Amino acid sequence: MKEIDLNRIQEILVTAATDIGLKILVAIAFWVIGRWLIGIALSIIRKGLEAQKLDTTILRYVGSVVSVTLNILLVVGILGYFGIQTTSFAALIATAGVAIGATWAGLLSNFAAGVFVIVLRPFKVGDFITAGGVTGTVKEIGLFSSTIYTPDNIATMIGNTKILGDTIQNFSHSPYRRVDLKCQLSGATDQNAAMALLREKIATIPNVLQDPAVEVNILEFNLVGPVLAVRPYCSNDFYWQVYFDSNRIMSESLAAAEFPAPVASQNMIVKQN
């Protein structure tokens, strides 16, 4: 009797394990095939939107929304295959959504802010901006956050709410921008000759615009001498090249013209009683 019971139990266990194993294999197959089909669907949608010549920013945002939605439906379908009622699962998600929404209301506000960023278009993917205290190139505008690559190539994710609620500076909005530099002169320097020389030399730097012309004017005076404001204009793509080349040209041209070097000095008066 005991031997019969053991054999029966072993048979039940093997049958159950086989059934569960098959379901797991089928679920894995569903997941792999589902992800493959989602990839195809996203590719079709992307090509369709590209054919409409939509902006890259909108393409990525729509792709994120569709991808998240399809993946959720895939998970629900797999759970339904295992016998979990999708209606109960949907109710569970709704209940969890209320709890999460109450606890993390910022998540929904970030989503809404992302929609407004897409609609209002203060910037787009590829623009060089300052937003949320971060300066860099926009790589992605996501559902809840946007990714900005700083000039030192660090990926920085910022919540869309912080971006939309803060001041946004879009350096790519205009076709060119001004490079603001300073040049310290000695008090013994012929400032008019120095300014004329710098205007001439900096205007020859590659990618410096001729219109607007290079601006060189006296900004202020200090104990060393006059301080010049040197302001060439260039395309956004060449900002740093013009910035560093201008500094180099200022140093080399003033030295070649044998203008006196600016040196800080103090006069001390000693009184003897």
C-alpha positions in Angstrom: 0.0 0.0 0.0 2.8 2.4 0.9 4.7 1.5 -2.3 1.6 2.3 -4.3 1.1 5.6 -2.6 4.8 6.5 -3.2 4.5 5.6 -6.8 1.4 7.7 -7.1 3.0 10.7 -5.4 6.0 10.4 -7.7 3.8 10.2 -10.7 1.9 13.3 -9.6 5.1 15.3 -8.9 6.6 14.3 -12.3 3.4 15.3 -14.1 3.1 18.6 -12.2 6.8 19.4 -12.8 6.5 18.6 -16.5 3.4 20.7 -16.8 5.1 23.7 -15.0 8.2 23.2 -17.0 6.3 23.3 -20.3 4.5 26.4 -19.3 7.7 28.1 -18.3 9.2 27.2 -21.7 6.1 28.4 -23.5 6.2 31.6 -21.5 9.8 32.2 -22.4 9.0 31.5 -26.0 6.1 34.0 -25.8 8.4 36.6 -24.3 11.1 36.2 -26.9 8.7 36.2 -29.8 6.7 39.0 -28.2 9.8 41.2 -27.8 10.8 40.4 -31.4 7.3 41.4 -32.7 7.4 44.6 -30.5 10.7 45.4 -32.2 9.2 45.0 -35.6 6.2 47.1 -34.6 8.4 49.9 -33.3 10.5 49.8 -36.5 7.3 50.1 -38.6 6.0 52.9 -36.5 9.4 54.7 -36.6 9.6 54.4 -40.4 6.0 55.6 -40.8 6.7 58.7 -38.6 10.0 59.4 -40.4 8.1 59.3 -43.7 6.0 62.1 -42.3 9.3 64.0 -41.6 8.5 64.4 -37.9 11.1 65.8 -35.6 13.6 63.4 -33.9 12.3 64.5 -30.5 8.8 63.4 -31.2 9.9 60.2 -32.8 11.8 59.1 -29.7 9.0 60.2 -27.3 6.3 58.3 -29.3 8.6 55.3 -29.5 9.0 55.3 -25.7 5.2 55.4 -25.1 4.5 52.6 -27.6 7.3 50.4 -26.3 6.1 50.7 -22.7 2.5 50.0 -23.6 3.3 47.0 -25.7 5.6 45.5 -23.1 2.9 45.9 -20.4 0.4 44.1 -22.7 2.9 41.3 -23.3 3.4 40.8 -19.6 -0.4 40.7 -19.0 -0.8 38.1 -21.8 1.9 35.9 -20.3 0.4 36.1 -16.9 -3.0 35.2 -18.4 -1.4 32.1 -20.0 -0.4 31.0 -16.5 -4.0 31.2 -15.4 -3.8 34.6 -13.6 -7.0 36.5 -14.4 -6.1 39.6 -16.4 -9.1 41.4 -14.9 -7.8 40.8 -11.4 -4.4 41.8 -12.6 -5.8 45.0 -14.1 -7.6 45.8 -10.9 -4.3 45.1 -9.0 -2.5 47.5 -11.3 -5.2 50.1 -10.8 -5.0 49.8 -7.1 -1.2 49.9 -7.1 -1.4 52.9 -9.4 -3.5 54.8 -7.0 -1.1 54.0 -4.2 2.0 54.8 -6.2 0.3 57.9 -7.6 -0.4 59.1 -4.0 3.1 58.3 -2.9 5.1 59.3 -5.9 3.0 62.1 -7.4 6.1 63.5 -8.9 6.3 60.6 -11.4 3.0 61.7 -13.0 4.0 65.3 -13.0 7.2 64.4 -14.7 5.2 62.6 -17.4 2.9 65.6 -17.9 5.9 67.9 -18.0 7.4 65.7 -20.7 4.3 66.1 -22.8 4.4 69.9 -22.4 8.1 69.9 -23.4 7.1 68.0 -26.6 4.2 70.3 -27.3 5.8 73.7 -26.4 9.2 72.7 -28.0 11.5 74.9 -25.9 14.3 72.6 -27.2 14.7 69.4 -29.2 17.1 66.5 -29.4 20.6 67.7 -30.4 20.2 71.3 -29.0 22.9 72.6 -26.6 21.0 74.0 -23.6 21.1 74.9 -19.9 18.1 73.4 -18.0 17.6 72.3 -14.5 21.1 73.6 -13.6 22.8 71.4 -16.2 24.5 72.5 -19.4 25.0 70.2 -22.3 23.6 68.5 -25.5 20.1 67.0 -25.3 20.3 63.3 -26.2 16.8 62.2 -25.3 13.5 63.5 -24.0 11.9 60.6 -22.2 8.6 59.8 -20.6 9.7 61.0 -17.1 13.2 62.5 -17.5 15.4 63.9 -20.2 19.1 63.0 -20.8 21.7 65.7 -21.3 25.3 65.0 -22.1 27.6 67.6 -20.5 30.6 69.0 -22.4 32.8 66.5 -20.5 30.6 63.6 -21.9 28.7 62.8 -18.7 25.2 61.5 -19.2 22.9 63.5 -16.8 19.2 62.5 -16.3 16.9 65.4 -15.2 13.2 65.1 -14.3 11.0 66.8 -16.8 9.2 68.7 -14.0 12.5 70.3 -12.9 13.3 71.2 -16.5 10.0 72.8 -17.3 9.8 74.6 -13.9 13.2 76.2 -14.3 14.8 78.7 -16.6 15.8 77.1 -20.0 18.6 78.6 -22.1 18.7 77.2 -25.6 22.1 78.1 -27.2 21.1 76.3 -30.4 18.0 78.4 -31.1 20.0 81.1 -32.9 22.4 80.3 -35.8 25.4 81.9 -34.0 26.5 83.0 -30.5 29.0 85.4 -29.0 32.2 84.3 -27.3 32.9 86.5 -24.2 36.6 86.8 -23.3 38.7 89.3 -21.4 42.2 90.5 -22.1 44.3 92.3 -19.4 46.6 95.0 -20.7 49.4 96.8 -19.0 48.9 100.4 -18.0 51.8 101.4 -20.2 50.2 99.8 -23.4 48.8 101.8 -26.2 45.3 100.6 -25.7 44.0 101.8 -29.1 46.8 100.0 -31.0 46.2 96.8 -28.9 42.5 96.9 -29.7 43.0 97.4 -33.4 45.5 94.5 -33.5 43.2 92.1 -31.6 40.3 92.9 -33.9 42.5 92.2 -37.0 44.0 89.0 -35.7 40.9 87.4 -34.1 38.9 88.1 -37.3 41.3 85.7 -39.1 40.6 82.8 -36.8 38.8 80.0 -38.7 35.0 79.9 -38.1 34.9 83.5 -36.6 32.0 85.3 -38.3 32.7 88.6 -40.2 29.1 89.7 -39.6 28.6 90.5 -36.8 32.2 91.7 -36.6 34.6 91.1 -33.7 34.1 93.5 -30.8 37.1 94.7 -28.8 36.4 97.5 -26.3 37.6 98.6 -22.9 35.5 96.8 -20.2 37.0 98.2 -17.0 40.2 99.4 -15.3 42.1 97.8 -12.5 45.4 98.4 -10.8 47.3 96.6 -13.6 45.7 98.6 -16.4 42.7 98.4 -18.8 40.8 95.2 -19.2 39.5 94.6 -22.7 36.2 92.8 -23.6 37.0 90.6 -26.6 33.9 89.3 -28.3 34.0 87.3 -31.5 30.9 85.6 -33.0 30.7 82.1 -34.3 28.4 79.2 -35.1 27.3 77.1 -32.1 29.2 74.1 -33.4 32.6 75.9 -33.2 32.2 77.7 -29.9 34.9 76.0 -28.0 37.3 76.0 -31.0 36.9 79.8 -31.3 37.1 80.3 -27.5 40.5 78.6 -27.2 41.9 79.9 -30.4 41.0 83.5 -29.4 42.8 83.1 -26.1 45.9 81.8 -27.9 45.8 84.5 -30.6 45.5 87.3 -27.9 48.6 86.0 -26.1 50.7 85.4 -29.2 49.8 88.6 -31.1 50.4 91.0 -28.1 53.7 89.3 -27.4 54.8 89.5 -31.1 53.9 93.2 -31.2 56.1 93.7 -28.1 53.4 95.2 -26.0 54.5 95.4 -22.3 53.3 92.4 -20.3 50.7 93.2 -17.6 52.3 92.9 -14.2 50.7 93.6 -10.9 52.7 96.0 -8.9 52.3 98.0 -5.7 54.1 101.2 -4.6 55.1 101.3 -1.0 55.9 104.6 0.7 58.0 104.4 3.8 57.9 107.4 6.1 60.7 107.9 8.6 60.0 109.9 11.7 
